[in-house]
Amino acid sequence: MVKLARNSAMQNLATRVLELLSSAPVITAEPGLTVESRISYGVHGDDDELAFSVEWRDAEGCLWAADFSERALAQAEIDGGAVSLRDTDGTKLVFRLHQPIRRINLYSHRRK
């Protein structure tokens, strides 16, 4: 019974982390590189199953990618607007979630 409760709690955390990462309007990978794409595969109760993938480019334009299992999401650390987790290779990554507060309107100054 205890193991089932623990697994349920871990699955709930994995689902919560996945929802946060999937719904944030903007995500940056430390040190502030914008995540270009993200794919959510869902949480289905299998620790080793792929749950989330992201891609971003570094300052030199090199493409980086990371995949996260359900276990990684269940073991994530949440601190304010940051989520820290380990990818399938064991590398610890920190993602910051951003919510833009307003849109900036740019006006065109065309001559007639």
Backbone bond lengths (Angstrom), bond angles and torsions (degrees), N, CA, C in turn:
res aa  C-N    CA-C-N  psi(-1)  N-CA   C-N-CA  omega(-1)  CA-C   N-CA-C  phi
1 M - - - 1.445 - - 1.532 111.53 -
2 V 1.307 118.64 -40.99 1.456 121.49 -179.20 1.521 110.57 -63.72
3 K 1.327 116.89 -42.37 1.462 120.50 -179.67 1.526 110.59 -62.20
4 L 1.310 118.26 -41.28 1.458 122.33 178.76 1.523 110.39 -62.09
5 A 1.330 117.64 -43.31 1.463 121.30 179.01 1.523 110.36 -63.26
6 R 1.324 117.35 -41.61 1.457 121.58 179.17 1.527 110.05 -63.45
7 N 1.318 116.85 -45.83 1.459 120.55 179.26 1.516 111.14 -62.31
8 S 1.325 117.13 -39.01 1.457 121.14 178.61 1.529 110.43 -64.28
9 A 1.328 117.10 -43.35 1.458 121.06 178.68 1.525 110.80 -64.51
10 M 1.328 116.81 -41.14 1.467 120.55 179.09 1.522 110.46 -66.33
11 Q 1.325 116.86 -40.62 1.463 120.18 178.95 1.529 109.84 -65.28
12 N 1.337 117.37 -37.20 1.464 120.21 177.54 1.522 111.02 -64.24
13 L 1.342 117.70 -41.54 1.458 120.93 177.46 1.519 110.34 -65.21
14 A 1.312 117.58 -43.27 1.465 120.93 178.47 1.522 110.40 -59.21
15 T 1.323 117.08 -43.12 1.471 121.44 178.92 1.518 110.49 -64.32
16 R 1.320 116.93 -42.35 1.472 120.95 179.65 1.522 110.85 -63.58
17 V 1.330 117.28 -46.02 1.465 121.27 179.69 1.527 110.20 -62.81
18 L 1.323 117.00 -42.82 1.459 120.66 178.65 1.524 110.78 -61.29
19 E 1.308 117.78 -41.82 1.467 121.29 178.16 1.523 111.05 -63.45
20 L 1.331 117.37 -41.83 1.464 120.96 178.05 1.523 111.31 -61.75
21 L 1.329 116.55 -47.97 1.462 120.84 -178.66 1.525 112.57 -67.98
22 S 1.313 117.12 -32.17 1.460 121.12 -178.21 1.516 112.89 -79.70
23 S 1.327 117.16 -31.72 1.461 119.74 -172.64 1.522 114.59 -97.28
24 A 1.321 118.11 -13.06 1.471 119.82 -179.91 1.529 109.52 -64.13
25 P 1.325 117.70 131.41 1.471 119.60 179.92 1.524 113.20 -60.89
26 V 1.334 117.35 -36.89 1.462 121.70 -179.70 1.530 108.55 -138.06
27 I 1.331 115.62 134.84 1.464 121.28 175.07 1.523 107.39 -125.38
28 T 1.334 115.26 136.90 1.458 119.56 172.97 1.525 108.68 -118.83
29 A 1.321 114.81 144.42 1.461 121.85 174.64 1.518 106.35 -97.22
30 E 1.334 116.79 132.97 1.471 119.54 -179.31 1.515 109.15 -56.29
31 P 1.286 117.94 131.44 1.456 130.57 17.86 1.526 114.11 -102.64
32 G 1.308 119.85 52.39 1.458 122.92 176.16 1.515 114.89 102.00
33 L 1.329 117.26 22.78 1.466 121.57 179.86 1.524 109.12 -89.55
34 T 1.315 117.22 128.73 1.455 121.40 -175.03 1.526 111.94 -71.56
35 V 1.324 115.80 128.40 1.461 121.66 175.66 1.526 107.57 -69.51
36 E 1.335 116.22 124.06 1.464 121.67 -177.02 1.512 113.14 -86.83
37 S 1.313 116.66 -34.63 1.465 119.03 179.98 1.515 109.69 -146.27
38 R 1.309 114.47 151.24 1.464 121.00 177.28 1.512 108.61 -147.78
39 I 1.310 114.38 141.40 1.461 121.04 -179.25 1.524 107.86 -128.68
40 S 1.304 115.89 127.62 1.456 122.11 177.31 1.525 108.35 -103.24
41 Y 1.330 116.16 124.40 1.455 121.35 178.43 1.527 111.69 -100.71
42 G 1.336 116.66 -11.61 1.455 121.43 178.03 1.512 113.32 93.98
43 V 1.340 114.32 167.06 1.459 122.97 178.45 1.520 107.13 -113.57
44 H 1.341 116.10 121.13 1.463 121.15 -174.50 1.521 113.55 -123.61
45 G 1.342 117.20 6.66 1.456 119.85 176.97 1.512 115.72 93.73
46 D 1.336 118.14 9.51 1.461 122.00 177.88 1.530 107.97 -113.48
47 D 1.325 117.51 109.37 1.462 123.15 -173.84 1.520 114.33 -52.14
48 D 1.312 117.80 -36.95 1.459 121.48 -175.22 1.527 113.67 -89.31
49 E 1.305 117.09 -3.44 1.469 121.72 -178.29 1.531 110.41 -72.64
50 L 1.331 117.05 140.81 1.455 122.55 176.51 1.528 108.90 -66.14
51 A 1.349 116.75 128.82 1.459 121.03 -176.95 1.525 113.21 -116.86
52 F 1.343 117.30 -28.94 1.467 119.78 -172.97 1.518 109.72 -157.59
53 S 1.331 116.63 141.64 1.471 123.03 177.41 1.522 109.45 -135.25
54 V 1.333 115.60 146.51 1.466 121.22 177.34 1.521 110.10 -138.41
55 E 1.340 115.49 158.14 1.463 122.61 174.43 1.519 108.62 -138.62
56 W 1.343 116.43 143.34 1.452 122.00 175.80 1.515 108.24 -153.03
57 R 1.324 116.19 166.98 1.466 122.23 178.56 1.522 109.57 -114.54
58 D 1.348 115.18 142.69 1.458 119.36 176.83 1.529 109.21 -83.78
59 A 1.329 116.85 -177.44 1.464 122.09 -176.72 1.526 112.62 -61.84
60 E 1.333 117.64 -25.29 1.468 121.48 178.73 1.525 112.34 -88.54
61 G 1.318 117.46 -1.99 1.458 121.11 179.19 1.517 114.74 91.35
62 C 1.323 117.94 4.24 1.466 121.21 179.07 1.523 109.93 -74.68
63 L 1.312 115.94 135.48 1.456 121.98 -179.68 1.523 110.65 -82.04
64 W 1.327 116.38 131.02 1.457 123.61 177.30 1.517 107.85 -118.75
65 A 1.316 116.10 148.83 1.465 120.85 179.23 1.523 108.67 -140.62
66 A 1.317 114.98 150.47 1.462 120.09 177.02 1.527 108.58 -144.50
67 D 1.323 115.42 140.96 1.467 122.71 177.08 1.520 108.13 -116.98
68 F 1.330 116.08 144.80 1.455 121.17 -178.21 1.519 110.36 -130.00
69 S 1.313 115.10 132.35 1.467 121.21 177.74 1.526 109.43 -82.56
70 E 1.318 115.09 170.13 1.457 120.03 175.32 1.530 110.12 -61.09
71 R 1.330 117.49 -37.58 1.465 121.25 178.01 1.523 110.51 -61.09
72 A 1.322 117.07 -43.66 1.468 120.44 179.94 1.524 110.83 -60.43
73 L 1.314 116.90 -41.55 1.465 119.81 178.62 1.523 110.89 -66.63
74 A 1.325 116.95 -37.36 1.466 121.40 -179.99 1.525 111.90 -69.74
75 Q 1.330 117.29 -21.37 1.462 121.62 -179.82 1.529 112.24 -104.01
76 A 1.320 116.77 9.90 1.464 121.26 -178.72 1.519 111.05 -63.95
77 E 1.316 114.43 152.33 1.457 121.49 174.36 1.525 107.51 -109.93
78 I 1.317 116.36 128.40 1.460 121.81 179.53 1.524 107.71 -110.18
79 D 1.322 116.29 126.90 1.456 121.54 -179.93 1.517 108.26 -139.04
80 G 1.321 116.01 98.85 1.456 119.83 -177.61 1.519 109.66 63.74
81 G 1.314 116.84 -122.06 1.458 121.38 179.70 1.510 113.43 -95.76
82 A 1.337 117.38 20.43 1.460 120.89 -178.86 1.522 110.64 -120.02
83 V 1.331 114.78 143.24 1.462 121.78 175.49 1.526 106.78 -124.28
84 S 1.332 116.34 122.65 1.465 122.12 177.72 1.518 108.74 -108.28
85 L 1.319 116.07 130.99 1.458 119.84 177.31 1.516 110.50 -154.86
86 R 1.322 115.54 163.79 1.466 121.65 -179.20 1.522 109.78 -102.79
87 D 1.338 114.93 133.75 1.463 118.93 179.02 1.532 109.96 -78.45
88 T 1.311 116.46 -178.44 1.465 120.78 -176.38 1.524 112.89 -65.55
89 D 1.343 117.41 -17.17 1.466 121.37 175.88 1.523 111.93 -90.31
90 G 1.330 117.80 -4.65 1.458 121.81 179.77 1.519 114.81 92.36
91 T 1.325 117.40 2.84 1.460 121.57 179.55 1.518 110.05 -78.29
92 K 1.329 116.54 130.34 1.461 120.46 178.19 1.523 109.15 -83.04
93 L 1.327 115.38 127.96 1.457 122.00 179.40 1.519 108.96 -124.44
94 V 1.323 115.34 146.99 1.459 121.22 176.86 1.516 107.74 -117.76
95 F 1.317 115.55 126.70 1.456 122.00 176.60 1.519 108.86 -114.40
96 R 1.313 116.23 136.56 1.462 121.61 175.31 1.521 108.03 -107.22
97 L 1.325 115.18 134.53 1.458 121.92 -179.46 1.520 108.71 -100.19
98 H 1.338 115.94 133.01 1.461 121.13 -175.87 1.524 110.11 -124.14
99 Q 1.319 114.61 143.48 1.468 122.43 176.29 1.524 106.89 -125.47
100 P 1.335 117.34 103.52 1.473 118.39 177.62 1.528 109.37 -59.81
101 I 1.337 116.13 140.31 1.455 118.40 -177.21 1.515 113.30 -93.09
102 R 1.310 117.36 -21.07 1.460 119.25 177.06 1.524 110.33 -160.39
103 R 1.293 113.81 160.32 1.457 120.63 176.79 1.522 108.00 -96.27
104 I 1.294 116.99 141.01 1.460 121.78 177.83 1.516 107.90 -97.32
105 N 1.328 116.45 122.87 1.458 121.07 178.39 1.517 109.47 -89.14
106 L 1.299 116.20 128.12 1.457 122.42 176.71 1.518 108.37 -106.07
107 Y 1.303 115.76 131.98 1.451 120.21 -178.53 1.508 110.25 -105.61
108 S 1.306 114.92 137.36 1.454 121.15 178.94 1.514 108.46 -86.80
109 H 1.326 116.39 132.66 1.457 121.39 176.38 1.518 108.45 -105.24
110 R 1.324 114.78 85.69 1.459 119.77 -179.03 1.520 109.73 -93.51
111 R 1.290 114.60 141.12 1.457 119.55 174.23 1.513 108.82 -89.97
112 K 1.285 114.92 139.85 1.470 119.84 179.87 1.502 111.01 -103.59
